[in-house]
Amino acid sequence: MSYPVVLLADTTGSAGEALLALAASQLGPLALSIRRMAFVREAWQVKEAVREAQQLGCPVFVLLTDEALARLARQAAALAGVVCYDVLGPLVQALGAAAGAAAASNLPAALQAERRVVSTEEAVHFAVRYDDGRKPDEALALADVVVIGVSRTSKTPLCLYLARRGFKAANIPLAPELPVPDALYQVPGHRIVGLVMRPERLVELREKRLAGLTHFRASMSYASRQRVLLELDYAYRIMEKLKCRQLDITDMAVEEAAHYIAEWMKTEG
């Protein structure tokens, strides 16, 4: 059973929903049923949202850049006996106090910031849609960054972490038996990152992978040192042709790798 909340926003409300979902994830997770009142510009919309919260017996969360409307929401909620939480106001005040900046209502800036949240969602969908070399011509034409590497070098989770930073990331697997998409050679080298790893670590990861796949024969060469060396040598040669940056992720967490790549893209992309 989900817990109802009313969200009042003068933007689309996507950022507010994401924030509520993040909070709910720390509570069990708690399943929420969010009633969103978006693009609020008038007093009647505020009162209607408060009335709905009163009927549902739930709190109203306010994400309004217009202080007059936010104040009206707090007053209307108090009169209706509804618990009201101003999500944006205290955060703006705290950040402003810390940075020495004065608060000012700026709806266009709020809409732009929220679009960045929405673009992050689109980037996640992009990473999933074009995972593991799917539709390479389409993916490579649209991607902000392309991640390449042999099997078990964390290409997929890395692309998802990059997506959370707003980058549309595609990944292309490298193996001697797999033809390299022609479109990859059309991508500028600074937008490609080649993932590499020490052979012994890659052997270890592949052995763990095979251990969980009972339908694979234990004698398969996938996790053998000879096979790993062959694939890494092939991958290095492809990366040299592409003139791309290489990132050794042997002792690196995926989050850390995503941070490095995001910084490279900001300065060179």
Order of alpha helices (4+ residues) and beta strands (2+ residues): beta-alpha-beta-alpha-beta-alpha-beta-alpha-alpha-alpha-beta-alpha-beta-beta-alpha-alpha-beta-alpha
